[in-house]
Amino acid sequence: MIRLTNVSASLIFTPEKMVLPGDYFEVAEMEDGHKRLVAEGRLEVNDSRQETKAVAEEILSKKKPKKEPKTVKEAEDGGTI
């Protein structure tokens, strides 16, 4: 079982229960939603700070880079076709 702790200032809703700030819950396997909350810094793996960092790095490495905004010239003429 993996013990996850709510380190955010907000309430987190899980299918099993509502998790108050500072409270914990246990899961057999971390799902994608749990991993995303760990990457956002809202959940933490209770036993291992290293595992928390590894999960956060895994999710952040999959993140797509932000698209650069158009310049004024590109916005005016529509860019290249």
Residue pairs with C-beta under 8 A, 6 or more apart in sequence:
1 26
1 27
1 28
2 26
2 27
2 28
2 29
2 30
2 45
3 24
3 25
3 26
3 45
3 46
3 47
4 24
4 25
4 26
4 27
4 30
4 34
4 38
4 43
4 44
4 45
4 46
5 22
5 23
5 24
5 43
5 44
5 45
5 46
6 12
6 19
6 20
6 21
6 22
6 23
6 24
6 42
6 43
7 21
7 22
7 41
7 42
7 43
7 44
8 21
8 41
8 42
8 43
9 21
10 21
10 42
11 18
11 19
11 20
11 21
12 18
12 19
12 37
12 42
12 43
13 19
14 25
16 25
17 25
19 25
24 46
27 34
30 38
30 55
34 43
35 55
35 58
35 59
36 59
37 43
38 44
38 45
38 52
38 55
38 56
38 59
39 55
39 56
39 59
39 60
41 56
44 52
45 51
45 52
45 55
70 79
